């Protein structure tokens, strides 16, 4: 199994306490909202076919997705 490690610690900092949607190919944030459904809706409108939805904790240290 091939595991890819991506450090998103600096990328996720501004999204504290929100639901984010990542593009599964680029792992870039394409939507961020307090409501998960709204974040997914925005991502779909932006053409993201295989979104990765996760919640960024308010105070996080190491966060493994």
The first five atom37 places (N, CA, C, CB, O) and aatype in JSON, in Angstrom:
{
  "aatype": [20, 20, 20, 20, 20, 20, 20, 20, 20, 20, 20, 20, 20, 20, 20, 20, 20, 20, 20, 20, 20, 20, 20, 20, 20, 20, 20, 20, 20, 20, 20, 20, 20, 20, 20, 20, 20, 20, 20, 20, 20, 20, 20, 20, 20, 20, 20, 20, 20, 20, 20, 20, 20, 20, 20, 20, 20, 20, 20, 20, 20, 20, 20, 20, 20],
  "atom_mask": [
    [1, 1, 1, 1, 1],
    [1, 1, 1, 1, 1],
    [1, 1, 1, 1, 1],
    [1, 1, 1, 1, 1],
    [1, 1, 1, 1, 1],
    [1, 1, 1, 1, 1],
    [1, 1, 1, 1, 1],
    [1, 1, 1, 1, 1],
    [1, 1, 1, 1, 1],
    [1, 1, 1, 1, 1],
    [1, 1, 1, 1, 1],
    [1, 1, 1, 1, 1],
    [1, 1, 1, 1, 1],
    [1, 1, 1, 1, 1],
    [1, 1, 1, 1, 1],
    [1, 1, 1, 1, 1],
    [1, 1, 1, 1, 1],
    [1, 1, 1, 1, 1],
    [1, 1, 1, 1, 1],
    [1, 1, 1, 1, 1],
    [1, 1, 1, 1, 1],
    [1, 1, 1, 1, 1],
    [1, 1, 1, 1, 1],
    [1, 1, 1, 1, 1],
    [1, 1, 1, 1, 1],
    [1, 1, 1, 1, 1],
    [1, 1, 1, 1, 1],
    [1, 1, 1, 1, 1],
    [1, 1, 1, 1, 1],
    [1, 1, 1, 1, 1],
    [1, 1, 1, 1, 1],
    [1, 1, 1, 1, 1],
    [1, 1, 1, 1, 1],
    [1, 1, 1, 1, 1],
    [1, 1, 1, 1, 1],
    [1, 1, 1, 1, 1],
    [1, 1, 1, 1, 1],
    [1, 1, 1, 1, 1],
    [1, 1, 1, 1, 1],
    [1, 1, 1, 1, 1],
    [1, 1, 1, 1, 1],
    [1, 1, 1, 1, 1],
    [1, 1, 1, 1, 1],
    [1, 1, 1, 1, 1],
    [1, 1, 1, 1, 1],
    [1, 1, 1, 1, 1],
    [1, 1, 1, 1, 1],
    [1, 1, 1, 1, 1],
    [1, 1, 1, 1, 1],
    [1, 1, 1, 1, 1],
    [1, 1, 1, 1, 1],
    [1, 1, 1, 1, 1],
    [1, 1, 1, 1, 1],
    [1, 1, 1, 1, 1],
    [1, 1, 1, 1, 1],
    [1, 1, 1, 1, 1],
    [1, 1, 1, 1, 1],
    [1, 1, 1, 1, 1],
    [1, 1, 1, 1, 1],
    [1, 1, 1, 1, 1],
    [1, 1, 1, 1, 1],
    [1, 1, 1, 1, 1],
    [1, 1, 1, 1, 1],
    [1, 1, 1, 1, 1],
    [1, 1, 1, 1, 1]
  ],
  "atom_positions": [
    [[0.84, -1.19, 0.0], [0.0, 0.0, 0.0], [0.88, 1.24, 0.0], [-0.95, 0.01, 1.22], [1.83, 1.34, 0.77]],
    [[0.55, 2.17, -0.86], [1.29, 3.41, -0.97], [0.57, 4.49, -0.19], [1.47, 3.82, -2.45], [-0.6, 4.77, -0.45]],
    [[1.25, 5.1, 0.77], [0.65, 6.14, 1.59], [1.27, 7.48, 1.23], [0.84, 5.85, 3.09], [2.49, 7.62, 1.17]],
    [[0.42, 8.46, 0.98], [0.88, 9.8, 0.65], [0.66, 10.7, 1.86], [0.16, 10.35, -0.61], [-0.45, 10.76, 2.39]],
    [[1.68, 11.4, 2.29], [1.58, 12.29, 3.43], [1.53, 13.72, 2.94], [2.78, 12.08, 4.4], [2.39, 14.17, 2.18]],
    [[0.5, 14.44, 3.38], [0.35, 15.84, 3.0], [0.17, 16.65, 4.28], [-0.87, 16.05, 2.02], [-0.73, 16.36, 5.08]],
    [[1.01, 17.64, 4.48], [0.93, 18.49, 5.67], [-0.01, 19.66, 5.37], [2.34, 19.01, 6.09], [0.32, 20.56, 4.61]],
    [[-1.19, 19.62, 5.99], [-2.19, 20.68, 5.8], [-2.28, 21.61, 7.0], [-3.55, 20.06, 5.53], [-3.2, 22.43, 7.07]],
    [[-1.35, 21.51, 7.94], [-1.46, 22.27, 9.18], [-1.57, 23.78, 8.94], [-0.26, 21.99, 10.05], [-2.39, 24.43, 9.58]],
    [[-0.78, 24.33, 8.05], [-0.86, 25.77, 7.78], [-2.07, 26.11, 6.92], [0.42, 26.26, 7.09], [-2.64, 27.19, 7.05]],
    [[-2.45, 25.21, 6.06], [-3.6, 25.42, 5.18], [-4.89, 25.45, 5.97], [-3.67, 24.33, 4.12], [-5.77, 26.26, 5.66]],
    [[-5.03, 24.6, 6.98], [-6.28, 24.47, 7.72], [-6.47, 25.51, 8.81], [-6.36, 23.11, 8.33], [-7.58, 25.69, 9.3]],
    [[-5.42, 26.19, 9.21], [-5.49, 27.15, 10.31], [-6.64, 28.15, 10.19], [-4.19, 27.89, 10.4], [-7.34, 28.37, 11.18]],
    [[-6.88, 28.77, 9.03], [-7.97, 29.75, 8.94], [-9.37, 29.14, 8.97], [-7.82, 30.55, 7.67], [-10.37, 29.86, 9.06]],
    [[-9.46, 27.81, 8.9], [-10.76, 27.14, 8.84], [-11.15, 26.51, 10.17], [-10.74, 26.08, 7.77], [-12.0, 25.61, 10.2]],
    [[-10.57, 26.95, 11.25], [-10.85, 26.43, 12.57], [-12.35, 26.43, 12.87], [-10.11, 27.25, 13.63], [-13.03, 27.43, 12.68]],
    [[-12.85, 25.29, 13.33], [-14.24, 25.12, 13.74], [-15.22, 25.18, 12.55], [-14.61, 26.19, 14.75], [-16.37, 25.58, 12.71]],
    [[-14.76, 24.76, 11.36], [-15.62, 24.73, 10.18], [-15.51, 23.38, 9.48], [-15.25, 25.86, 9.21], [-14.57, 22.62, 9.7]],
    [[-16.5, 23.1, 8.64], [-16.46, 21.94, 7.76], [-15.76, 22.38, 6.49], [-17.89, 21.37, 7.46], [-16.07, 23.44, 5.94]],
    [[-14.82, 21.57, 6.02], [-14.14, 21.91, 4.78], [-14.3, 20.77, 3.78], [-12.65, 22.21, 5.03], [-14.44, 19.6, 4.16]],
    [[-14.26, 21.13, 2.52], [-14.28, 20.15, 1.45], [-12.97, 20.29, 0.7], [-15.52, 20.35, 0.49], [-12.57, 21.38, 0.29]],
    [[-12.29, 19.15, 0.54], [-11.04, 19.12, -0.19], [-11.25, 18.43, -1.53], [-9.94, 18.4, 0.63], [-12.03, 17.48, -1.62]],
    [[-10.56, 18.9, -2.55], [-10.55, 18.21, -3.83], [-9.7, 16.96, -3.62], [-9.98, 19.12, -5.0], [-8.55, 17.07, -3.21]],
    [[-10.24, 15.78, -3.9], [-9.54, 14.53, -3.61], [-8.27, 14.34, -4.44], [-10.46, 13.36, -3.85], [-7.39, 13.57, -4.06]],
    [[-8.17, 15.03, -5.56], [-6.98, 14.91, -6.4], [-5.87, 15.85, -5.96], [-7.34, 15.19, -7.85], [-4.7, 15.45, -5.92]],
    [[-6.21, 17.08, -5.63], [-5.19, 18.08, -5.29], [-5.05, 18.3, -3.79], [-5.51, 19.38, -5.97], [-4.06, 18.87, -3.33]],
    [[-6.05, 17.87, -3.03], [-6.12, 18.08, -1.58], [-6.12, 19.56, -1.22], [-4.95, 17.37, -0.89], [-5.6, 19.96, -0.18]],
    [[-6.7, 20.37, -2.09], [-6.85, 21.8, -1.82], [-8.26, 22.07, -1.34], [-6.53, 22.64, -3.08], [-9.21, 21.4, -1.75]],
    [[-8.4, 23.05, -0.46], [-9.7, 23.43, 0.08], [-10.51, 24.1, -1.02], [-9.55, 24.37, 1.32], [-10.06, 25.07, -1.63]],
    [[-11.73, 23.57, -1.27], [-12.6, 24.16, -2.29], [-13.84, 24.8, -1.69], [-13.01, 23.1, -3.3], [-14.53, 25.57, -2.35]],
    [[-14.13, 24.49, -0.42], [-15.26, 25.1, 0.27], [-15.07, 24.97, 1.77], [-16.6, 24.45, -0.17], [-14.48, 24.0, 2.25]],
    [[-15.57, 25.95, 2.52], [-15.5, 25.92, 3.98], [-16.72, 26.63, 4.53], [-14.19, 26.58, 4.5], [-16.98, 27.79, 4.21]],
    [[-17.47, 25.94, 5.36], [-18.69, 26.49, 5.94], [-18.9, 25.92, 7.34], [-19.93, 26.19, 5.03], [-18.29, 24.91, 7.7]],
    [[-19.75, 26.56, 8.13], [-20.11, 26.01, 9.45], [-21.08, 24.83, 9.3], [-20.74, 27.1, 10.34], [-21.22, 24.03, 10.23]],
    [[-21.75, 24.72, 8.15], [-22.7, 23.65, 7.88], [-22.11, 22.71, 6.82], [-24.07, 24.24, 7.41], [-21.73, 23.16, 5.74]],
    [[-22.03, 21.42, 7.13], [-21.43, 20.44, 6.23], [-22.16, 20.34, 4.9], [-21.4, 19.08, 6.89], [-21.52, 20.27, 3.85]],
    [[-23.48, 20.34, 4.93], [-24.25, 20.23, 3.69], [-24.02, 21.42, 2.76], [-25.74, 20.11, 4.0], [-23.94, 21.27, 1.55]],
    [[-23.92, 22.59, 3.35], [-23.68, 23.8, 2.56], [-22.3, 23.74, 1.91], [-23.81, 25.07, 3.45], [-22.14, 24.12, 0.75]],
    [[-21.31, 23.26, 2.65], [-19.95, 23.13, 2.1], [-19.94, 22.15, 0.93], [-18.97, 22.65, 3.2], [-19.3, 22.42, -0.1]],
    [[-20.63, 21.02, 1.06], [-20.71, 20.04, -0.02], [-21.43, 20.62, -1.24], [-21.42, 18.77, 0.46], [-21.04, 20.37, -2.39]],
    [[-22.47, 21.37, -0.99], [-23.25, 21.99, -2.06], [-22.37, 22.94, -2.88], [-24.46, 22.75, -1.49], [-22.42, 22.94, -4.11]],
    [[-21.57, 23.74, -2.2], [-20.66, 24.68, -2.87], [-19.64, 23.9, -3.7], [-19.94, 25.59, -1.83], [-19.35, 24.27, -4.84]],
    [[-19.09, 22.84, -3.13], [-18.08, 22.04, -3.83], [-18.67, 21.42, -5.1], [-17.53, 20.94, -2.92], [-18.01, 21.39, -6.14]],
    [[-19.89, 20.92, -5.02], [-20.53, 20.32, -6.19], [-20.75, 21.37, -7.28], [-21.87, 19.68, -5.8], [-20.57, 21.08, -8.46]],
    [[-21.14, 22.6, -6.88], [-21.32, 23.68, -7.85], [-19.99, 24.04, -8.52], [-21.92, 24.91, -7.15], [-19.98, 24.53, -9.65]],
    [[-18.89, 23.8, -7.83], [-17.56, 24.1, -8.38], [-16.99, 22.92, -9.17], [-16.6, 24.47, -7.24], [-15.85, 22.95, -9.62]],
    [[-17.81, 21.87, -9.34], [-17.41, 20.75, -10.18], [-16.55, 19.69, -9.51], [-16.69, 21.27, -11.32], [-15.88, 18.92, -10.2]],
    [[-16.57, 19.63, -8.2], [-15.79, 18.62, -7.49], [-16.61, 17.34, -7.43], [-15.4, 19.11, -6.05], [-17.65, 17.3, -6.77]],
    [[-16.15, 16.29, -8.12], [-16.89, 15.03, -8.21], [-16.67, 14.08, -7.05], [-16.54, 14.34, -9.48], [-17.59, 13.36, -6.66]],
    [[-15.47, 14.04, -6.5], [-15.15, 13.14, -5.38], [-14.62, 13.96, -4.21], [-14.1, 12.07, -5.82], [-13.42, 13.93, -3.92]],
    [[-15.51, 14.68, -3.52], [-15.05, 15.55, -2.45], [-14.65, 14.78, -1.19], [-16.12, 16.56, -2.1], [-15.15, 13.69, -0.93]],
    [[-13.74, 15.38, -0.45], [-13.35, 14.86, 0.87], [-13.89, 15.87, 1.88], [-11.77, 14.66, 1.0], [-13.46, 17.02, 1.89]],
    [[-14.81, 15.44, 2.71], [-15.43, 16.32, 3.71], [-14.86, 16.0, 5.07], [-16.97, 16.17, 3.71], [-14.81, 14.84, 5.48]],
    [[-14.42, 17.02, 5.78], [-13.92, 16.82, 7.14], [-14.15, 18.1, 7.94], [-12.41, 16.44, 7.13], [-14.32, 19.19, 7.38]],
    [[-14.14, 17.95, 9.23], [-14.33, 19.1, 10.11], [-12.99, 19.45, 10.74], [-15.4, 18.81, 11.21], [-12.28, 18.58, 11.23]],
    [[-12.67, 20.73, 10.73], [-11.43, 21.19, 11.35], [-11.77, 21.57, 12.79], [-10.8, 22.41, 10.56], [-12.58, 22.47, 13.02]],
    [[-11.15, 20.9, 13.77], [-11.44, 21.22, 15.17], [-11.05, 22.67, 15.5], [-10.68, 20.26, 16.11], [-10.21, 23.27, 14.83]],
    [[-11.69, 23.19, 16.53], [-11.41, 24.57, 16.93], [-9.96, 24.73, 17.38], [-12.36, 25.0, 18.05], [-9.29, 25.67, 16.96]],
    [[-9.49, 23.83, 18.2], [-8.1, 23.86, 18.67], [-7.51, 22.51, 18.34], [-8.0, 24.18, 20.22], [-7.82, 21.51, 18.98]],
    [[-6.66, 22.48, 17.36], [-6.1, 21.2, 16.96], [-4.58, 21.25, 16.99], [-6.59, 20.8, 15.57], [-3.96, 22.31, 16.8]],
    [[-4.01, 20.1, 17.22], [-2.57, 19.95, 17.15], [-2.32, 19.13, 15.91], [-1.97, 19.28, 18.45], [-2.43, 19.64, 14.79]],
    [[-1.98, 17.88, 16.08], [-1.81, 16.98, 14.96], [-3.17, 16.48, 14.55], [-0.87, 15.8, 15.31], [-3.96, 16.04, 15.39]],
    [[-3.46, 16.55, 13.28], [-4.76, 16.14, 12.77], [-4.54, 15.23, 11.6], [-5.63, 17.36, 12.36], [-4.01, 15.66, 10.57]],
    [[-4.92, 13.97, 11.73], [-4.69, 12.99, 10.67], [-6.0, 12.69, 9.98], [-4.05, 11.71, 11.24], [-7.0, 12.37, 10.63]],
    [[-5.99, 12.79, 8.67], [-7.2, 12.56, 7.87], [-7.0, 11.32, 7.04], [-7.53, 13.78, 6.97], [-7.89, 10.93, 6.29]]
  ]
}
